[in-house]
Amino acid sequence: MAPKNNIPFSIRKYAPSDQPAVMSLFRDGIMEHVYPAFFKTLSHPDHIGIALSISMAGYVLGGSSYFQAFLFGSAWAGLLYYCCNEIYEGYMEQRMAADMANVQTSYLDNPDSAFWVAETEVKGQQKSVGIAAVIGKRSEVEGERFDDWNGGVIGEESEFGQDAGSYGELMHLVVAFPWRRNYFGSEMMQKVMDFCKERGYSRVVLDVSSSQTAAIALFQKFGFVQTASHNNTHSNRWFSRLARINMLRMEKVI
């Protein structure tokens, strides 16, 4: 591979010896979204208004106590943080108990699916710094998922339809923080696209949370468009509503 940056790296298929590093990358890659999601949620005008109102109530009930006002406002902020944490932790735990529990069976044993690891040299040793995975599916499976989401397509029905043939679903794309903005994510995304073309898929689909702005920008760069939105974040639906986090489905015809 000839990377566009000055950091040489390679992308290869997953090997059983990669499991510890891959699990760590996956766990950190999911949980790092908690704080950005929390700050985005906290800065929403509605939540700012609620926080001010609750703080004022604490001030009055505490007999003009600034400490009470701070305590009440902090309690509201703590609730929002708890919601954000539960959303991402719940997703992480579900995936760790599902496809990530056995990458070999979930991906490599299926010729229509794949799992890659990006690695680079760090202090003379090869280090895993990114992962990407895609699983091949049929359109009937996706139809069932849409029924379960209770979110549906925004506006008119998706232009791709449910009879568009087989497709590849991007399951995970993670790059460790120190190696971002070095084309690692773009190169891995291109690997996914090339694989899906080789398998003859009509399109590539993925789900991303609304707070993952950098990931959404990357997908849009590759021509993905949003086709649906739902609030099934694998946690209590009220958590998603309080945190104002939705899952976005994005698709690209290939």
N, C-alpha and C positions, 0 to 999 in steps of 0.2 A: 504494500500500500504506500502511496506517496501522499502523506498528509499535507495540508495547506499551511500548517504552522511549523514552528521550529521544534516541536516536541514529537519525536517519533513514537508511534504506537501501532498496535495491531488489533484486529478484531477477529476472533476465532470462535469456534463452537464451544459450548460449555463442556467441561470435563468434570467427573465426580469429585476430583480434588479441589474444584473451585467452590464447593458448597459453603464452607465457612465465610469466605470473602464475599460471595454472592449474597448470602443471607444478611450479612452486615451492611452491604451496599443497599440492599432492598429496604431493610429496616430504617436505616438513616435517611434514605431518599424519600420515604413516606413521611416520617415523623418531622422532618425539617419544615414541612408545610404548615405545621401548627402555628408557629409564631406569625408568619406573614398573614395567614388567614385570620388570626386573632386581631392583629393590628388593623387589618382592612375592615373587619367586622366592627371593631370598637370605634373606628372613625366614621362609620355610617351616620348620617344626620339623625336618623330615628334613634339610634342607640346613644348618641351624644345627648339628645333631648331627654331620654329616659334616665341616663346617668345623672344629669343635672337635676332633674326632678327628684330622684331618689336621694341625692346628696342634700338637696334643700329640705326634704322631709326629715332626714337625719339631723340636720342643723336645728330645725324647729323642735323636734321631739327631744333632742338632747339639751334643750335650754340654751340655744345659741352656741352649741358646741361645734367647733370646726373639726375636732377629732371625730365626733359622731357623723358629721357630714362626709368626712373622708372614708370612714368605715363603711357607711352605707353605699357610697359610690364604688368602693373597692369590692364590695360583695357582688355588685352587678357585673363589674369587670371580671371577677373571678368566675361567675356563672358562664359568661361568654367564652372565657378561656377553656373551661371544662367542656363546653359543647364542641369547640373546635378540636380539642384533644381527643374526645371520644369518637369523633367522625373519622379522623385519620388512624387512630389506634385500632378502631373497630375494623376498618378496611384492611389494615396491615395484618391483624390477627386472623381474619378470614382467609386471606391469601396465603399466609404462612401455613394454615391448616389444609389448604386446598392444593393448587398447582405448585406452589413453592415448596411444599413438603417433599415432593419427589419430582425434580426437574426432568430427570431421565424419562420417567413414565409420562409425565404431562406434556412434554415437548419433543424430546429427541426420538422417542419410540414411534412417533407419528411423522411420516415423511412430509406431511403438509404443514408441519409446525417447526419452529426453530427457536433456539435460545443461544445468544452470543455473549461473549465477554470481551470487553476492551481492556487491554493491558499496556503498560508502559514501564520503562525502566526507572527505578527509583533507588538511588544509592547502590547501583550495581545489581539490583534484584528486580525481577519482573513483579509488578504490582497490578492487581485488578482494580480498575478505576471506573468501570461502567458496565451496564448490562442492557440488553434489549431482547425482547421476546415477542414472537408472533405465533398465533394459533389459527389454523385453517378451519373455516366453518361454512355451513350451508345457510342459505337465506331463511329456511324454515326455523332454524334455531334462533335467529335474530328476531323473528316475528314473535316467538314466545317471550323473549326478553322484553320487548316493547310492551306486551300485555302486562307483564309483571311490574314494570316500572311505575305505571300509573302517572306517567309524565307525558309521554307521547311527543309527537312532532309539533314543532312550533309553526303556527300558521297552517299552510297547506301541507299535504302529504309529501314526504321526502321524494325528491326527483329521482332518486335511485330505485325506489320501490323495493318490494320484497321478493321479486322474481329476477333480481339482477344476477343470479348465479352465485357460485362460491365466492368467498371473500376472505381476506386475512384480517384478523383483529390484533392490533398492537396491544399487548397486555402490560408490558413494563418497559420503560425507558428511563434509566437512571445514570447520571454521571456524577461522580464525587465532586464536591464543591471546588477544590483547588484546581481541577482540570477543566472547568467550564470556560466558555468563551475561547476555546482553542480548537473548535470544529469537531470535538469529540462527538457531541450530540448530533450534529449534522451528518457526520460520516456514518454513525450508527443508524440514523434514520434512513440514509440512503441505502444501507445494507438491507433494512427491512423492505424498502420499496423494491429493490432489485429482486429479493427473494419472492415477493408476492407476484411480480411480473413473470418470473421463471415458473412459478406454480400455476400460472394462467388465471389468477384471480381477477375478477372484474373491478374490484375496488379494495381499499384499505379503510378500516373503521377503527375508532378508538374512543375511549371515555377519558375525560380530564375534568378535574374540579375547577370551578369558576375562579378560585383564588390563585391558580397556577398560571399567572400571567406570562411568565417567561416560556413555559411549555406551549401555551396556546399560540404565542408569537412564532415559535419554531414550527409548529404544525401549519400555521397559516402561510409561512414562508414556503412550505412544501406543497401548497395548494389545497389544504384541507379546509372545508367549510362546515360550519355548525348546522346540523340537521335536526337536532332534538335536544331537549333538556328535561331533567327529572330530579327529584330530591331523594332518591333512594341511595343513601350514602352508607348503608350497612350499619346504621345506628338508629336510635330513636328519631323519628321524623321531626319531632319538635326541636331536637338539637340542630338539625339542618335549617329549620326555619329561623330559629334564634340567631344562628351563626350566619344566616343568609348565604349559605353555600349550596350551589346546585352542581349536578354532574352534567357536563355537556358532551353530547355525542358529535363527533366530527368525522367526516368521510371524504374520501378522494377517489375519483374514478381513475383507473390506470389502464 
